[in-house]
Amino acid sequence: MDMKQGETKVNGLPAARARGSAKRSIRKPGVFQPRIKSEATTLAPIVALLAVLLAGCSSSAVETGSESPARIVTVGGSVTETAFALGAGDLVVATDTSSIFPEQATKLPQIGYQRSISAEGVISQNPTLLLVSSEAGPPPALRQIESSGIKVVNVENENTIDGARAQIRTIAEALGRKPKGEELIRELDNRLKDAQKCVESIEEPPKVLFIYARGAGAVNVSGSGTAADSMIALSGGENAIDGFEGFKPLTPESLVAAAPDVILIPERAMGSIGGLEGVKRLPGISDTPAFRNGRFVVVDDLLLLVFSPRLGDAVLELCTKLRG
């Protein structure tokens, strides 16, 4: 339609129509159109439900460990034990020969001894994560494993209470299970408190000789700086040998000089030399106070020699046996 002469346009419309359109589009602050209000009402519950679901997924990922790697190889007795204690046992596909607890771990494929692991053996298991004790090696094998694209987490193995806590936290973080890790640490601390009561009840620390054997031809005794030395001290005893660090071969002279009140030996070590009777036949043993008083203490190898989540149980058991 033709405009009247002199009529102006606004945004392509005659001025009068433009003013009318502008009036219809103006809304007072805080007033919503019914159609928009209806959409907001409909969407609000959906948005709220999505927020709840997302929050639930996030929290359960940490608690249930759904962020954990799908396939894990563990190397080192305490490392394997801790992974299982954290509830990740179903993700472990292989271990090493030192992993003898829990029993489920002994039924898995083994990739060798922790100090001489096979890179090919690990890689053949197609793991996404390798958890290794700081004692594991050799270094070239670990480098080869890492260069193949497998994530390698080195877990420090310090023979102290703080070291046991740190080990749990390191593995829990690697597995995405931090809350469970803190729960294990609380349980560990509670058991150590129970053990401390036993330690405080020992009036005079007994002199303890620790014997480690892998057959009659490989019998050694522990000096200072070993896991056995630390465990003896934590349990209220005193190492009968303090003249050297680490392990040295057992000799009749060293036995007589040490004059131990108690002889401590792991179960497997004792079995390798013919049981308790085999221990009693070792040269020099019969000349010790421990032999004369029948003070032989036997403890599970892994419980005694690794600082794992069961450390509190280990200290309490050894203390009870040392106290007699």
C-alpha positions in Angstrom: 0.0 0.0 0.0 1.3 3.4 -0.9 2.1 5.8 2.1 0.5 9.1 2.4 2.7 11.9 1.3 5.0 13.1 4.0 4.7 10.0 6.2 8.0 8.8 7.6 9.3 5.2 8.1 10.8 3.7 11.3 12.7 0.4 10.9 11.0 -0.1 7.6 7.5 0.5 9.0 5.3 3.5 8.9 5.9 5.5 12.0 2.5 4.9 13.4 2.7 1.1 13.0 6.2 1.1 14.5 5.1 3.0 17.6 2.3 0.4 18.1 4.6 -2.5 17.7 7.1 -1.0 20.2 4.3 -0.6 22.7 3.3 -4.3 22.4 6.9 -5.4 22.9 7.6 -3.4 26.0 7.4 -5.4 29.3 7.6 -4.1 32.9 10.6 -5.3 34.9 10.0 -8.6 36.7 7.0 -9.6 34.6 7.4 -12.7 32.4 5.3 -13.9 29.5 3.1 -16.9 30.5 4.8 -19.1 27.8 8.3 -18.4 29.1 7.2 -19.0 32.7 5.7 -22.3 31.7 9.0 -23.4 30.0 11.0 -22.4 33.1 8.6 -24.4 35.3 9.0 -27.4 33.1 12.8 -27.3 32.8 13.6 -26.5 36.5 12.9 -30.1 37.8 14.9 -31.6 34.9 17.9 -29.3 35.6 17.8 -30.1 39.3 17.6 -33.8 38.6 20.6 -33.6 36.3 22.6 -31.8 39.0 21.9 -34.5 41.6 22.8 -37.3 39.2 26.1 -35.6 38.2 27.0 -34.9 41.8 26.3 -38.6 42.7 28.4 -39.8 39.8 31.3 -37.6 40.9 31.3 -38.8 44.6 30.9 -42.4 43.7 33.8 -42.3 41.3 36.1 -41.6 44.2 34.5 -43.9 46.8 34.0 -46.9 44.5 37.3 -46.5 42.6 35.7 -46.3 39.2 38.6 -44.0 38.2 41.1 -46.8 38.9 43.1 -48.2 36.1 41.4 -51.2 34.6 44.4 -53.6 34.7 47.1 -53.4 37.4 50.4 -55.3 38.1 51.7 -55.0 41.6 55.3 -55.7 42.6 56.3 -56.0 46.3 54.5 -57.8 49.1 53.4 -54.7 50.9 52.3 -53.0 47.6 50.2 -55.9 46.6 48.7 -56.3 50.1 47.8 -52.6 50.2 46.2 -52.6 46.8 43.9 -55.5 47.9 43.2 -53.8 51.2 42.0 -50.8 49.3 39.5 -53.0 47.5 41.3 -53.0 44.1 42.1 -56.7 44.1 39.7 -57.4 41.2 41.8 -55.1 39.1 45.1 -56.8 39.8 46.1 -59.1 36.9 49.6 -60.1 38.0 52.0 -59.9 40.9 55.6 -60.9 41.9 56.8 -63.9 43.9 57.1 -61.8 47.1 53.3 -61.1 47.0 52.1 -63.9 49.3 49.2 -62.1 51.0 46.2 -62.1 50.6 45.7 -65.7 49.3 43.9 -64.4 46.1 47.2 -62.7 45.1 49.1 -66.0 45.1 46.7 -67.4 42.5 47.5 -64.7 39.9 50.2 -64.9 37.2 53.7 -63.9 38.5 56.2 -61.8 36.7 59.3 -62.8 38.7 61.0 -61.7 41.9 60.7 -58.0 42.7 64.4 -57.3 42.4 64.7 -59.0 39.0 61.3 -58.5 37.2 60.9 -59.2 33.5 59.8 -56.2 31.4 58.4 -58.6 28.8 56.5 -60.5 31.5 54.9 -57.3 32.7 54.1 -55.9 29.3 52.5 -59.3 28.2 49.9 -58.7 30.9 48.7 -55.6 29.1 48.4 -53.5 32.2 47.5 -49.8 32.4 49.3 -49.3 35.7 52.4 -50.9 37.4 52.7 -50.3 41.1 56.2 -51.2 42.2 58.1 -51.1 45.5 61.1 -48.9 45.7 63.1 -52.1 46.1 62.0 -53.4 42.6 64.3 -53.5 39.6 66.3 -53.7 37.6 66.1 -50.1 36.5 66.5 -50.9 32.8 63.4 -53.1 33.0 61.3 -50.4 34.7 62.4 -47.9 32.0 61.4 -50.3 29.2 58.0 -50.8 30.8 57.4 -47.1 31.1 58.6 -46.4 27.6 56.0 -48.9 26.3 53.2 -46.5 27.6 52.4 -48.2 30.9 52.1 -45.9 33.8 54.7 -46.8 36.5 54.2 -45.6 40.1 57.1 -46.1 42.5 56.1 -46.7 46.1 58.6 -45.9 48.8 59.1 -48.7 51.2 60.3 -47.1 54.4 60.4 -49.3 57.5 58.6 -46.9 59.8 55.1 -46.1 60.9 55.1 -42.9 58.9 56.4 -44.9 56.0 53.4 -47.3 56.2 51.0 -44.4 56.2 52.7 -42.8 53.2 52.7 -46.0 51.3 48.9 -46.4 51.8 48.3 -42.8 50.6 50.5 -43.2 47.5 48.7 -46.3 46.4 45.3 -45.0 47.3 46.0 -41.9 45.2 47.2 -43.9 42.2 44.0 -46.0 42.4 41.6 -43.1 42.9 40.7 -44.3 46.4 41.8 -41.6 48.8 38.9 -41.9 51.2 39.5 -45.7 51.6 43.2 -45.0 52.1 42.4 -42.6 55.0 40.1 -45.3 56.5 42.9 -47.8 56.4 45.3 -45.4 58.1 42.8 -44.8 60.9 42.5 -48.6 61.4 46.3 -48.9 61.4 46.6 -46.2 64.1 44.0 -47.8 66.3 45.7 -51.1 66.2 49.1 -49.5 67.0 47.5 -47.9 70.0 46.5 -51.4 71.2 50.0 -52.7 70.5 51.6 -49.8 72.5 49.8 -51.0 75.6 51.6 -54.3 75.2 54.9 -52.6 74.6 54.5 -50.5 77.8 53.9 -53.6 79.8 57.3 -55.1 79.0 59.6 -54.2 82.0 62.9 -55.1 80.4 63.4 -55.3 76.6 64.6 -58.9 75.7 67.6 -59.2 73.4 66.3 -60.6 70.1 68.3 -62.3 67.4 66.6 -62.3 64.0 67.5 -65.2 61.7 66.7 -65.2 58.0 67.3 -68.3 55.9 66.6 -69.7 52.5 68.0 -73.2 53.1 70.6 -74.5 55.5 73.4 -73.1 53.3 72.0 -69.5 53.4 71.4 -68.6 57.0 71.9 -64.9 58.0 71.3 -62.7 61.0 70.1 -59.1 61.0 72.1 -56.2 62.2 70.7 -52.6 62.3 68.8 -50.8 59.6 66.6 -53.7 58.5 62.8 -54.2 58.6 63.4 -56.9 61.3 65.5 -54.4 63.3 62.7 -51.8 63.2 60.0 -54.3 64.0 61.9 -55.6 67.0 62.2 -52.1 68.4 58.5 -51.2 67.7 57.5 -54.4 69.5 59.4 -53.7 72.7 62.5 -55.7 72.0 66.2 -54.9 71.5 68.2 -56.2 68.6 70.9 -58.6 70.0 73.3 -57.5 67.2 74.3 -53.9 66.7 77.8 -54.2 65.3 76.8 -53.9 61.6 74.1 -52.9 59.2 72.0 -55.2 57.1 72.5 -59.0 57.1 75.6 -61.2 57.6 76.1 -64.9 57.6 75.4 -66.7 60.9 78.5 -67.9 62.7 78.8 -69.8 66.1 81.0 -66.9 67.4 78.4 -64.3 66.5 75.7 -66.3 68.3 77.7 -66.7 71.5 78.7 -63.0 71.5 75.1 -61.8 70.9 73.7 -64.0 73.7 70.1 -63.5 72.6 67.2 -64.0 75.0 64.9 -64.7 72.1 65.5 -66.1 68.6 63.1 -64.7 66.0 62.6 -66.4 62.7 59.9 -66.1 59.9 57.8 -69.2 59.2 59.1 -69.8 55.7 62.7 -69.3 56.7 62.2 -71.9 59.5 60.6 -74.3 57.0 63.6 -74.0 54.7 66.0 -75.3 57.3 64.0 -78.2 58.6 61.5 -76.6 61.0 62.2 -75.8 64.7 64.5 -78.8 65.1 66.5 -77.6 62.2 66.9 -74.2 63.9 68.0 -75.8 67.1 70.7 -77.7 65.2 72.4 -74.6 63.8 76.0 -74.2 65.0 76.1 -72.1 68.2 72.4 -72.0 68.9 72.7 -74.4 71.8 75.0 -72.0 73.6 72.5 -69.2 73.8 70.1 -68.2 76.6 67.3 -68.4 74.1 68.0 -72.1 73.5 68.3 -72.9 77.2 65.0 -71.2 78.0 63.2 -72.4 74.9 62.5 -68.9 73.6 61.9 -69.4 69.9 59.4 -67.0 68.3 58.0 -67.7 64.8 56.0 -65.1 62.9 54.5 -65.0 59.3 57.1 -63.7 56.9 55.1 -60.9 55.3 53.4 -59.8 58.5 56.8 -59.5 60.2 58.9 -58.0 57.4 56.7 -55.5 55.5 55.2 -52.4 56.9 51.8 -52.8 55.4 48.2 -51.9 56.6 48.6 -54.9 59.0 51.5 -53.2 60.8 49.5 -52.8 64.0 48.6 -56.5 64.0 52.3 -57.4 63.4 53.5 -55.3 66.3 50.9 -56.5 68.7 51.6 -60.2 67.8 55.3 -59.9 68.1 55.1 -57.9 71.3 52.8 -60.5 72.9 55.2 -63.3 72.0 58.3 -61.4 73.2 56.6 -60.6 76.5 55.9 -64.3 76.9 
